[in-house]
Amino acid sequence: MDFKDYYAALGVSESASPEDIKKAYRKLARKYHPDVSKEEGADEKFKDVGEAYEVLKDPEKRAEYDQLRRYGARRDGSFEPPPGWQSASGFGGGGYTEADARQFSDFFEEIFGGGGHGHARGFSRGGFGATGRTGGFNQNMRIRGEDVHARLALFLEEVFHGCEKQVSFTVHEPDEHGRLMPRQKTLKVKIPAGMREGQHLRLKGQGSPGSGGGEAGDLLLEIELAPHPTFAVEGRDVLVTVPVTPWEAALGASITVPTVGSRVNVKVPKGSSSGRKLRLKGKGFPGKHPGDQIVVLQIVMPEQHAPDAEKLYRQLAEAEKSFNPRSRLHV
């Protein structure tokens, strides 16, 4: 059985007021009325709109539907009511919209049809404030609150060293009518050192509250890493491109390179070419198996040479004239 999204059918949000729902219904009912509309599929749409309004216009039915919408719909759109489900507001005939209730969907009949499908009955409604009526979820049924997913953008230095951030996100909790309403929640969260892009931090019990004594869901924070002007990240390794002069590359040198939050001295091997990579063990992301920092050498030339330097370069060209850096290109 497919789940029916009544809010989508009327084109309203979950938090829509009764007035908004009524207004949307009237507009769509006029649009798709079989006596008026020539649009293909208008009959089906008219029926869907009437069915949706039949449920959402009634606070009790709407509250029950919201419960089912939260816990019953599957990712593939299919639906099975919870074991023992019985509506507290089952239809006994009459009071419908202009749509013919006999043509409502199997979903409607299963949820609000008042029996006839062989399900166990007689549970007491509870968990969302109502008492003493028949139908809905068992008051002893503990339902865990939904997990909340959120993203948190951080700078490299923050995830590298760890930090504390204030995060705001939305949870859903039932109001006095049992309708799930959004509420903004703010927490201070400690980010452990060494977290990386795409990793999740689970904060147990910080998601939406449960019902019937069920535990709250969790907050799942996905870490996003802001681009850094100096460093790049590959797995647990940190990469940095470091310019060197031609003579440092040719003769070898000891240079200072940045790491995340500090500086270290690195020995450039004699005869290094541009693109050569030097590995600084353990200078990458911290953790049980810390990453490395990879220093990529980039040979740069002065914008202008002194006359003596040009003379030396000519002498160098003569001394190294047998060297062809393009020999692999056969030129």
Secondary structure, 3 states (H helix, E strand, C coil): CECCCHHHHHCCCCCCCHHHHHHHHHHHHHHHCCCCCCCCCHHHHHHHHHHHHHHHCCHHHHHHHHHHHHHCECCCCEECCCCCCECCCCCCCCCCCCCCHHHCCHHHHHHHCCCCCCCCCCCEECCCCCCCCECECECCCCECCCCEEEEEEECHHHHHHCEEEEEEEEEEEECCCCCEEEEEEEEEEEECCCCCCCCEEEECCCCCCCECCCCCCCEEEEEEECCCCCEEEECCEEEEEEEECHHHHHHCEEEEEEECCEEEEEEECCCCCCCCEEEECCCCCCCCCCCCEEEEEEECCCCCCCHHHHHHHHHHHHHCCCCCCCHHHCC
